[in-house]
Amino acid sequence: MHSTEIPLKRLWTPWRMAYITGDKKSQDCVFCEKLAQGPERDRENYVLFRGQHAFAILNLYPYNNGHLMILPYEHVASLEDLSPEVQAEMIHLVSHFIKLMRQAMNPNGFNVGINIGKAAGAGIDDHIHIHVVPRWHGDTNFMPVIAEMRVIPEWLDDTYARLKALVHEHPPLL
């Protein structure tokens, strides 16, 4: 290493390996299955919003409290396979949910990301999705590494209820 190079730090996430390498219950897409169950089951499936081309859903295996995903209705694996209209709606929903989470949860920041392909870390690689993860100063700790568990301070049902109420009050303008 040259003296001007800064060594890279690593974030180890061993709790993800069981999910990545484990058997999946179904060969069907879990996201498409939840959509097919219809709006009457949105609460139990944690679907927060259905737009014209895309929808928002809480992550069942959150990295942090409030972790949600924005997905197209189309079952496609990569961003470039989507029309500009679908891409635009997805980014609009990302922005809208950041605004709602700022109001509901008062985070200090956000991680927003897309993992395209297994090699890039996509746990479900055949249906593109954008992760939106609220972050707070000091929200990381030793538990994931030592005990292989996340510390999530709120029940998923409670997070859903808070965010869904805000979506009802302030729906995205599409």
Secondary structure as GFF3:
##gff-version 3
##sequence-region A 1 174
A	DSSP	alpha_helix	15	21	.	.	.	ID=ss1
A	DSSP	alpha_helix	30	36	.	.	.	ID=ss2
A	DSSP	three_ten_helix	39	41	.	.	.	ID=ss3
A	DSSP	alpha_helix	42	45	.	.	.	ID=ss4
A	DSSP	beta_strand	47	50	.	.	.	ID=ss5
A	DSSP	beta_strand	54	58	.	.	.	ID=ss6
A	DSSP	beta_strand	68	72	.	.	.	ID=ss7
A	DSSP	three_ten_helix	79	81	.	.	.	ID=ss8
A	DSSP	alpha_helix	84	105	.	.	.	ID=ss9
A	DSSP	beta_strand	109	114	.	.	.	ID=ss10
A	DSSP	three_ten_helix	118	120	.	.	.	ID=ss11
A	DSSP	beta_strand	130	135	.	.	.	ID=ss12
A	DSSP	alpha_helix	143	146	.	.	.	ID=ss13
A	DSSP	alpha_helix	156	169	.	.	.	ID=ss14
###
